[in-house]
Amino acid sequence: GYAVHAIQRKQDGHLTFFNDSQPGTTPPVPVSGPADFRVWVDEVFIPKKIREAKVVEQLKVEMWNPWPLEVDAFIMTQPWSIGLSDSELLDTGQYFLDAVADAVRPHFNGRIIPASFTPGELRHPQHPRAIWKELSFKGFEEVSFTFFPDCDKETTRDNLLHDMGVIMEIVERDGISWSLHDWWFLDSRPNQCGTDYYDVAAEMTEMMLDIMFDQAVLPVGGPVFGLGNIYSSEHKAVLEQGFFAR
């Protein structure tokens, strides 16, 4: 099914992106700790991703994320990760990132783009670990970051300013481009601020885009998973102007 989609998109002159987010985080990977996890990566996950790499290469896909979810978030959702030290978490995530990339690169000529939840580590639903900003993306051309506008305009602005500071630190340190991976209003969660996104989505989105495009290193694209709900014609216009005209 995706092959048909990719061919049609290419015929229309568009770039194509592929991400198979399986296995998901429920149920967790059937291992008991970091050592077993590395064995699972080598013996189960990487062979699957090599087969996937050959398929996406045949389709001449330009951009591919071979990891499920964000690399750091995927590690943090494993039950055994809660008891790990910062260094153990970072080593495990770095191994997952590098081992998969090294294995699939010989089979895929496009851009391998890992995704990270790193800048939002203070608000991650599992357990916050600032250590994730030390995850190295050197050797990649691009990394995509997740951001969820939440609560109200003031809260979202403060969160995004924090996240942009972390993102700039990472991309300038590693010398890479960045993009948005996953971004939509969290309207499926209880909103303690009582915000009606239908009233403020356009204004909040404009504010977020202004902040993102005021950074020393500008985003090169995103979000790959769509923009979630569109709350009004004004909101739609802001998104189109923000992502297709800047």
N, C-alpha and C positions, 0 to 999 in steps of 0.2 A: 504494500500500500504506500509506503513512504517513497519507494522508487518512482512510482507514477507521479507523486507530488513533486519530488525533486526534479524530474525531467520537465514537468510543466513549468515549474518556477524558472528553471534555467532557460527554457525556450522564451520566456517572457523577459529575460535579461537580468534576473535576480541572482544574488548570491544565495547559497544554501547552507543551512546549519543543521547538524544532527546531534541529538543527545538521547541515549536510551537510559532512563533513570532507574532501571532495574539492576540489582535488587533494591527495593525500597528499604526503608528503615524499620518496617514491620512485616514479618518478624526480623529480628536482628540477624547478622551473620552468625551462623552456627559454630562459634568458637568461644573459648573461655578467657582469652587474654591476648596481649600484643604478639607474643611469639606464634600462637596458633593463627592469629589474624594474618601474619606475614606468609605463613604456609598457604592459607586460603587465597591470598592475593596471587601468589606464585602459581599454585596448582589449579585453581578454579577460575578466578577472576581474569587473569591475564590471558589464558587461552581463549576465553570467550571474547575478550576485547581484540585479540589478534584477528579472529574471524570477522568481527565487526569492522575492523580497520580495512580489511580487504574488500568488504562490501561497499563501504563509503568511498573508498578509493576508486572502485569501479564506476561509481556514480559521479565521480569528480566533485564530491562535496568539498566546499572551500573551508568550512569551519566545523570543528568537531570537539565535543567535550566527552571523553570516554569514561568519566567518573559518575557514579550516582550521586545526585544532589551536590552540595558544596563539599569539598574534600574535608574541611575541618568539621563541618556540621555532621557529616556522615560518621566520622570517628566519635564525636561527642554523643551520638545517639546510641552507641553500643553500650549495653549495661555494664560491661567491665571497665569502661573508660572513666567512670566516676571516681574510682579509687586510684587512678594513675596520677603521678606527679606531673608538673608542667613539662619537664624534659622528656618524660616517657610519652606524653601526649604528642608533643612536637615531633619526636623521633618517629613515632608510628605514622603520623600524618605525612611527614616528609617522605617516608619510605613508600607509602601508598601513592603519593604524587609522582615521585621519580621513577619507581619501578614500572608503573603502568606506562608512563610516557616513553621510557627507554625501550620497552617491549613493542610498542605499537608504531613508533616513528619509522622503522624500516618499511612499513607496509602502507603508510599514509603520507601524502605529500602536501596536504593542506595545513591550515593553522590549527594546532591543538590548543584549545582554550579552556583551562581549568576554571572552575567557579569556586568562590570563597565567600563565607559568611563573616570573615574576619572583622571588618569594621564594626559590625553589630554585636561583637562579643559581649558587650555589657548588657545586652537585652536578649541573649540567646535563651530559648525556653528550657534547655537542659541544664547547663551550668556554665557560668561565664568564666572564661580563661583568656586573659589579655595576652598570654603567650602566643596565641595564634598569629599575631602580627609578625612574628619571627619566621613564619613559614616562608620558605624561599621559592620564588617563581623565576629565578634566573634560568635562562635557557628557553623560556617561553617568549613568544612575541606579545602575548596579551593575557590578561586575567580578568574575569568578570566578577563583579561584586553584587551581593544581594542587599536590597534596602526596602523596608516596608514603612511607608508613611503611616503614622498611627496617632490616635487620640485627637489632637487638634493642631492648629498651625504652629503655635509656639513650641509644643513638644516635638513636632516633626522637624522644625527648624533646628532646635538644639541637637537632636539626634543626628541630623544630616551633617551639621557642621563638625560634630565629633567624628563621624564616619569619614568625611572628606579629608580631615587631618590625617587619619590613619591610612587612607588610600594613598594620599600623596607621599607619605613616608615610605610605603611599600613600593610604589611604582618608580619613585625617584631612586630608591635604594637599588632596586633590581633592574632598572633601565628598560621597563616594558610599558606597553600601552594598557589601557583599562577600558572596560565597558560595563554596562549594567546587565546583570544576569536575570534577576527576578525582582519585580517591583509592582505591587498593587496595594490598594488600601485594604487594611485588615477588617473588612466589614463583616467577616464571619465570626469575629471575636466580640465579647461584650465591650462596649466602649464606655469607659468610666468618665470620659469627658462629655458624653452626651452629644457629640458632634454629629450633625446630619451631613454626610458626605455629598449628598445631592446639592447642598447649598454652598459648600466650600471646596469641592474637589478641584475646580478650575483654578481658583486662587492659590490653593496649596501647591498644585502641580506647577504653576508658573513660578512660585517662590522656589521650589526645589530645582527646577531647571536653571533658574538664575544662579543659584549657588553652584550647581555642578559645572556650569559653563563659565564660572568665574575662577576656576582652579588653574594652577600653574600648568598642569597637564590635563588637557581636555579629554573627555570620553570619546571613544571612536565608534561606539554603537550601543545598541540595547533597547529594551530588554528582550532577550531571546525567547522568553516564555510568555510574551504578551504583557499587556498593561492592565489586566484585570478588568473590572467593570468600568464602563464609561457612563458617567452620571448625568451628563447633559450635553447639548450641542456645543456649549461654550467649552466644556472640558475636552471634548473631541477636538475642537479647533486648537486648543492649547497644546495637546499632544502632537497633533500633526505639525504645528509650527515648531514645537520644541525638538522633535526628533527627525523631521524630514527637511527642515529649512535652516537649521543652525549649522 
